[in-house]
Amino acid sequence: MTNRLASFRLARAVTWMVESGGVAAINLDTGLAAHIGYPQAAVWDFFCRRSSGLVEKTAVVAGIPESEAERMIAEAAERWRDDGLIEEVAD
């Protein structure tokens, strides 16, 4: 399974915290405050911790097949990148 988030890192000005019902991510440069609900909040946590087996763990947490988890991760990566919460790692 492909981990779409492997080529990203947390944006420099972003901080985050766990809150009831998900995660709050804040870009201190832009002022964007995003609420990330479950199961995407679990994806965020796994990503920030650089946890191995992201696709497999997401599938278990969300109760979905790995192919759907991979799609969910890719969609989250695109949204978080567009929101300035994560940035691509230069090769």
GIZI-V780359 format. One record per residue. N is the residue number from 0. SS is DSSP state (h for helix, s for strand, l for the rest). OMEGA is omega as a letter, one per 20 degrees, with the letter a starting at -180 (NA if undefined). BURIAL is 1 if it has 9 or more other C-alpha atoms within 8 Angstrom, else 0. Layout:
BEGIN
N,SS,OMEGA,BURIAL
N,SS,OMEGA,BURIAL
END
This chain:
BEGIN
0,l,a,0
1,l,r,0
2,l,a,1
3,h,a,1
4,h,a,1
5,h,a,0
6,h,a,0
7,s,r,1
8,s,r,1
9,s,r,1
10,l,a,1
11,l,a,0
12,l,a,0
13,s,r,1
14,s,a,0
15,s,r,0
16,s,r,0
17,s,r,0
18,s,a,0
19,l,r,0
20,l,r,0
21,s,a,1
22,s,r,1
23,s,r,1
24,s,a,1
25,s,r,1
26,s,a,1
27,l,r,1
28,l,a,0
29,l,a,0
30,l,r,0
31,l,r,0
32,s,a,0
33,s,r,0
34,s,r,0
35,s,a,1
36,s,r,1
37,l,j,0
38,l,r,1
39,h,r,1
40,h,r,1
41,h,r,1
42,h,r,1
43,h,a,1
44,h,r,0
45,h,a,1
46,h,a,1
47,h,r,1
48,l,a,0
49,l,a,0
50,l,r,0
51,l,r,0
52,l,a,0
53,h,a,1
54,h,a,1
55,h,r,1
56,h,r,0
57,h,r,1
58,h,a,1
59,h,a,0
60,h,a,0
61,h,a,0
62,l,a,0
63,l,r,0
64,l,a,0
65,h,r,1
66,h,r,0
67,h,r,1
68,h,r,1
69,h,r,1
70,h,r,0
71,h,r,1
72,h,r,1
73,h,r,1
74,h,r,0
75,h,r,1
76,h,r,1
77,h,a,0
78,h,a,0
79,h,r,1
80,h,a,1
81,h,r,0
82,l,r,0
83,l,r,1
84,l,r,1
85,s,r,1
86,s,r,1
87,s,r,0
88,l,r,0
89,l,r,0
90,l,NA,0
END
